[in-house]
Amino acid sequence: MFLFDQTIAEYLDKLHNQVLRLRMTNEQLKSAALPIGDERDRVTVENSKQLIWLADQLPFVNKLFEPYLGGPTGAPPNGT
C-alpha cells in the first residue's frame, strides 16, 4: 500500500474529478437527448477542455510519481 503526501492526494482527487467530467460529457454527447444547438456546443467545448487538460497532465504525472517509481533509471529512491 502506498501512502502519498497531501499534495499527491489532492492532485489525485483533482485528476479523478476531471476524468468524471470527461466521462459525463462523453455520455451526454452520445445521447440522442442532446439535440444539435447551443447546449450540445457547450458540452462539446467542455469535453474538449477536459480531454486537453488530461492530455497535458502526462508529463506532470511522470514527474510527480517519479520518486515513488524509482526515478528515471528504475533505481529505488535515495539510492537504496
Phi, psi and omega in degrees: 000136178264141171243113181262156177288172185301322180300314181290320179299317178294320179297318179296322175297316179297315179300315179300314179297321179294319179296319177298319178296318179297316179298318180297314181292326175299315180296320179297318181292332177285338187285135175288345180286349179259095185287162176298136180151197185299317181295318178296320177299318179297316180295321179297317178296316178299317178300314180297319179299316180295317180296316179296315180301314181295318178297323179291344182281341186306309179296323180294318180298317178302314180293319183296320184264356181308316179298332181275346184253008177091015176076181186293337181267353183087359178287147177299151178301150178062021175068016181265000000 
